[in-house]
Every structure is written in C-alpha cells, then in structure tokens.
Amino acid sequence: MKNFQKLLASAFVLALLAMAPSVAEAQNCNKNPNHPRCGGGGSDDGNGGGNGGGNGGGAPVIYNWMPSDIGVAFDSGITGAGSHIVTLDNFSGTTYPGNLDGTVQSLTHGAWTSLQSSLMAPGASSVDVNQPSGRRDRSGSITRHYSSSATLQVVNLSFGLFDPVGTDVDDPNYSFGYSIWDSLVDEANNPVGDAVFVKASGNLNGQTVDTGTLNIGFPLPSPHLDVLNLSLIGAPNALFVGALNPTGTIADYSTIAGDDTVVQDMFLVATVRDDLTGLAGTSFAAPIVSGVAALVGDKHEAYLLGIDNRAEIVVDHLLETAQTDTIGDFSDSCTLTVDGKCERSSIYGVGEVSITNALSPISPPQ
C-alpha cells in the first residue's frame, strides 16, 4: 500500500456531525457559585491548562454535559493527578463553534477534544500532538509524548485512519507508513504497557467496528475501512467508544460494537450532549472516557505503581465496571450468560462508562 493512498480522517468530520444551529451555555460556576458542586467561584474558561483549574483552587467545575456522577470524583479530590493525557489530533486548519466551558468559541477539532478531556480530569498533566489530516510528517514514536513522572498515560484517539476495503492489517508486511502510527499499535499491544488507548469508534451510521466502511466520494472514491480500528481489535491496552444520545440510546451516527465478541468485550459508550455543547460525534465520547481513565489512575495510583501491566488493568476495570441500566434498549441486543443476565451487546458492547463504579477497588490480577 503506497503511503499517498492512506488517509487520516477525523472521526468528528466523517459524517452527520454538523454543529447544532445554536450552542447552549454549559453550567458555569462563575454564574452559579453557590451550586453544591462548585468550590466557591470559577475561572472564565474552566480549563486551567490541565493543572487542577476550574474554579480558583476549589473543587473543579462540573458542567452539565459531563456524566452525572463526576461529582463522586471531584468531591473526593480525585481530579486525575498522576495521570498524563496525550491528545493526538488535528490542531490546525478548520475551526468549529461549540461550548464546553461556559464560553461559546470556535476551535479546531483537536483543541475541542483536548479541552474536553482536561475538563474531565483537570488534575492530569497533558500534551497536544498535532497530526493534521493527510498522514504526512508522522515520524517518531508515541512514547516520546509520554510523561516520565506519570503513573498512567492515556492516549485519546478521536480520528480514523482509512485504507481501501481489502487491506489486510494482519499481513506481516502491512504498515501505516509512518512510525508514530505503527508505534501506537505496538504500544496498545505492549504486555507491560502504562498507556491506555481510547479510540473513538467512528461515525459510520450504525455500521460495526470490524466491517464498517466509509464511501463518500472525493477524497475517498471507493469504500474504505478504518484500519486503526482493525489494528486495535484485541489490543489489551485499548478500548473503543461509541456515542449515546441523552435519551440513553445509541446515536444514529455512531459506529456500533457489532457481532465480533472480541470487539464487544472492548467497547464502551458515553453520552454526548451535543444539545448543550453543539459538538456531536464519537470524537466527543472518547475524551469523556479518557478523562475517566485519568481519574482511575489518580484514585488507584498507589496500587497501579506496583503493576507492570497497569494499562491493561485500567482498561479491564473500566470495561468491567460499565453500567447497563442507563441504556434503554441494552437487553434488545445483549448476549445472555448462563444465569440469564445480559453480558454484552452487539450495539453497546459492555455498556456505558461509570465513574462511580470505576472508582471502586480494582480486583487484583489473576
């Protein structure tokens, strides 16, 4: 496969992800400082650069697009400290209007996803890695963007890498063509890895992670597969994230888990409140899960420091603690266990990410 045939496409840009015509204002503790979850006044931007920002040194600001149980973490002082979030995304070119922090503004796709994960885990350190569309200038390794002082690295991947249908990513000679993409897949499969890879499942309108194709004409004149999805299937340090509507059902645009049981076992969903933020797509489900992973790294830092495969442990914990009672039709597509319980779904995977459950004790590795 020649490198110029490959295409990088933002999972946000692909399809059905036009901004809402009007952008509602998110909760801001500047405007409601007496809210029980506001710590005595907020900053204008609510971001704080990933260093515990939010409200002038008090508890971090909670915005109404966030999971309803994030206060469980913030009220306990769990903000992501000890974790490091790498946002690999497009930080140049087109900007989009939206509102995550109480301010309507227009930012690049990468700036939005980075801001979202930093608001979810304001105590985590972070770095933005600009990878503009086109798969050019992708030298180096993903690990060079890790923090040497962090217990847990979290890499947010709100995009897809596309090759024509028929591409075999399992071919020993297959390569993305650039070292950073290949190193990413290697790290996701690293048996002693300390990095969790959170991949937006894509916006393929109800198609599945393993077979979903994109065919929109120029610049993709023939059906293409998200080969990054395919390359991460079965990776112990990775998980896929689909998008829920506020009503608790899968978003029409979201790629779903599908019938592959391996994918089902590594697929989560998160609620995307585009009705409040103007930002739609699985691109904005993934940073929620990335933020939760960073919170888990904070909560269980002492325990994780003693475990070589800490990334796999955190991924397993997030998947094992997913909730299904928040999903209206989970049972319609679930696989039953021997005792008659719904174990996983061809649409929703293992269920919706739960902060409350994820902050519970981690079971020791078997």
N, C-alpha and C positions, 0 to 999 in steps of 0.2 A: 504494500500500500504506500503510494507516494505521499509525502508529507502534505503537499498542497491539496490533496483530496480530503484531508481531515478538516473538521470544522468544530470550533468551540462555540457553543450557543448557551446563553444564559437561560436557566430554567424559568426565569421570570419572563423572558421575552417571547418564548416559543409560541404560545397560543392562548387565546381567551383571557389575556391578562391586562386588558386596558384598565387604566386607573379609573376609580369611581369618579363620576362627574363633579361631585363635591366632596371635600375632605372634612370629616367631623373632627372636632377637637378632642384629644385624649384627656383623661384626668390629669391635672397638674397640681402638685401640692402648693405651688405659688398661689393658685386660685382658691384652693381649699385646704389651707394649712392645718385646720382642726380635724381633718379626716383622721380616724383612728390609726390608719396605717401610714400617715405622714409624720415624719420625725421633727416637726417644728419649723417648717418652711423649706422651700425647694429652690433649686437653681433654675435659670431660664431655659437651659437646654436639657436638663435631666440626664446628661450623658456622663460627664465627669471624666471622660477620657479613659474609662476602664479602671479607674483607681478609686472606687468607692464613692463616685459622685452621686448626685440625685437631689439632696436637699440640705446642703450646708452642714454636713457632718452628722446628721441624724440618720434614721433608718432610710434606706433607698426609697425613691418614689415608686409607687405602684400605679401603672397606667391601665386603663380599662380594656386594652387589647391583650393583656397578659393573662396567663392561666389564673383562675380564681383562687388557687391555693398557693400562689407565690408568697403571700404573707407568712405562711408557715416557715419559709426560709428566712425572709428578711427580718421578721420579728424575733428570730433566734440568732440574729447576727451572722447568718450564712449568706455570703454575697459572692462566692467564687474565689476567695483568696486562696492562693496556692495553685490555681489553675491558670492556664495560658491559652487564649483563643487565637488561632490563625484563621483569618478570613481570606480565602483565595477567591478572587472575584475580579470583576471589571470596575475599575475606579476611574475610568476616563471616558470621554465622549458623552453620549446621551444622558440626560438627567430626567427624572420623573418626579412629579409632585406627590407629596404624601405628608403624613403627620404621625410620628411615633412618640414624640416627647412634648406634646402640647404646643408645638410650633409648626405651622404649615410652611414647608420649604421644598425645594427641588434639588434632589441629589442623584448621584449615579447609583446604579444597581448595587455596586459593592459598598458604597457608603451607607446605603439603607440596611443591607444585611449585617454589616459591621456594627452599626448603631443599635440594631435590634438585639444582637447577642450581648452587647455591652450593657444595655439596659436590663437585660435578664440577669446578668452576672456582673454587676458594677465593680466588684472587688477583684475580678480576674485581670491579669495583665493581658495585653493583646497586641497583635501586629496585623496590618493590612498588606496583602501581597497583590499588586496589580497585575492581572493577567488579561489584557484586552482581547476581544474576540479575534479569532483567526489562528490560534495556536502558533504564534511566532514568538521567538525570543523566550523559550521555555527552558533555559539552561539551569543547572544547579539541582539541588535536592530539596525536598520539602522539609527535611530535618534542619536545614540551615535557618529556618524561621522559627524553630522551637526555642523555648526559654530554658536555659540550663538550670534555673532555680525552681522551675515549676514541677510539682508532683505529677500533674496531669496536663497533657497537651490536648486540645480539642481543635479539630480542623473542620471548618464549615465549608461545604461544597454546594453552593446554590447555583449550579450550572450543569450542563451536559456536554459530553464530547461525542461527536457523531461521525460514524463511518457508514458506507453503504451496506444495505442488507446483504448478508452472505459473508461479512467479515467474521473471521474466526479468532476471537481473542484468546482462545486456548492453544492456538498454534504456537509452538516454541519460538518461532521467528517473528511473532507479532510484536509490534512496539507502537506506542503512541507517536513516536517520532521525536520526542523531546524528553529530556531526562527528568524534569520535575514531575511530569505525569506518570512516568514509569516508577519513579521513586515513591510516589504517593500510593500506588497499588502495592508496592513491596512493603511499605510501612503498615498498610492496612492488614497485611498478612503476617506481620512480624510477631512471632510467638512470645517475645518478651517486650512487646511494644508498650509505650506510655502515651500513645496518641490515639484518641477516639476520632473516627472519621464519620461525619454526619452528612449524608448525601440526600439532597432534595430529590424525590423520586421522579420529578418531571411533570410536565403539564400536557400529557398525551391523551386527555379526554377519555378517561376510563380504560385505556389500554394498560397492559401489565409491564412490570419492570423488566421481565426477561424477554418479551417479544414485541413490545410496543414500538411502533415506527413513526417517524416524522416525515411527512411528504407535503411540503408547502410550495413546491416550485423553486424558483430562484431564492436563495443561493443553494438550495437542495433540490436539484432536478429529479432525483429518484429517491425512493424510500430509504431512510437512514435509521440506524439503531443507535441508542445511547450506549456506546461501548464502555464508558466509565461505569455505568450501571452494571453491565455484563461482567466487567473485570472485578467488581467488588462483591459479586454474589458469592457467599460463603466465606468472605474475609472476616476473621474473628473480631477485628477491631473496628468494624464498620456497621452502620445501620442505615436503612432508608427511611425517609419521612414523607408521608402523604399529608394532604390538607383536608381538614374538616370545615364544614360550614358552621356558623354559630348555632344552627339548629341541631348539631350533633350527627350529621350525615356527611358522607364523602362529598367534597366539592366536585362539581361537574368536570372541571378542568384537570383534576388530579389524576396522575398515574396511580394505579392500584397494585396491591400485592400480587394477585394472580394465583395460579394453581401450583406453582413451584413451592413445595413445602420449605425449601431452604430459604427462599425469599420471604415467605410468610413468617418464618421464625426470626427474621431480622428487620421487620417492617413495623414502624410506629406511625401514628398520626398525631397532629397537633392542630388546634383550632386557629384558623386565620380570620381575623376580624377586619377584613377589608372594608366592611361597612363603617368602621370607625377610623381606619388609617388611610384608606384609599390605595392600599398596597395588597395585591392579590397574587396567589401562586404558591406553589410548594417552596419557592425561594424564601418565603416568609413563614413557612412552617419549620424549616430546618434550623434557623437561628434560635428558635424557641427551644428546640431540643438541645442545641449546642450550649445554650445558657444553662439548661437544667443539668447537663453533663458537668459543666464547670461547678455548679452548686454541689453536686455529688462529690466532686473532687475536693471541695472545701470541707464538707461535712465529714467525710471519711478519710481525710488526708493522712492522719497518723497510721491508720490501718493500711492504706494503699502504699505507703512508703516501703513497707516490708514485702511487697508482692511484685515479682518481675513482670507478670502479665497483667498489670493493673488496667490497661486499656480494655482488654477483653473482659475483665471482671466488671468494670463500669458499664460496658455495653450490655453484658448479660443482665446486670442489675436493672438497668433502665427498661429492658425488654420484659424481664420477669415481673416488674412492678407496675406494668401498664394497667390501666383501668378500662373496663368494657361497659360498665353501667352508664357511662356518659354518652355512649353511641347508640342511637335509637334503633338501628336495624342490624346490630352486630350478629345476632343469632341467625339472621337470614342467610348468612354466608359463612357460618362457622364450621369448624371441624370438631366433632364430638370426641371426648375422651371416653375411656371405658366406663367411667362413672357418670356419663351423660352430660358433662359440662362442656361448654364451648371453650376450646383451647386457642384457636386461631381462626382467622378469616381470610378468604380469598380477596376481600376488598381492603380490610383494615389491618391485616397482619395480626399482631398480638394486642392491638388496642391503642388507646390514647395515652400519651406520656402523662405521668402523675408525679408532681413534685412531692406531695405528701408521702406517697409510697416510696419514692426514690430516696428520701432522706431516712428511711428506716434502715436498721442494721443490714449490712451485707453478709450474706451467707459465706462462710469460709469455702475456698475452692476444694472440690472433691479430689 
